[in-house]
Amino acid sequence: MSGDPSGFSYKHRKNGDVVISHHGRVATTLRGDTAAEFIEDMNEASPLDAQDIMARLTGNYRRGNERLAKDHPRNV
């Protein structure tokens, strides 16, 4: 199990599944090869990289275009 102030944590279950949570709420469940690859990545990742990996797998990450979208004519 892993946790960080960024809010993501994961739990590796006995059956091989991985449950990723964000601020204590289940965000996604990984199974099979995806779960195995995730565990390998977590073993090699720094805490900051681990947070980034989990954010990307759950789709909960900033894409870097928020500032540009704010100024788009459609959003003004």
ABEGO torsion letter per residue (X at the ends): XBBBAAGBBBBBBAAGBBBBBBGGBBABBBBEAAAAAAAAAAAABBAAAAAAAAAAAAGBBBAGAAAAAAABAAAX
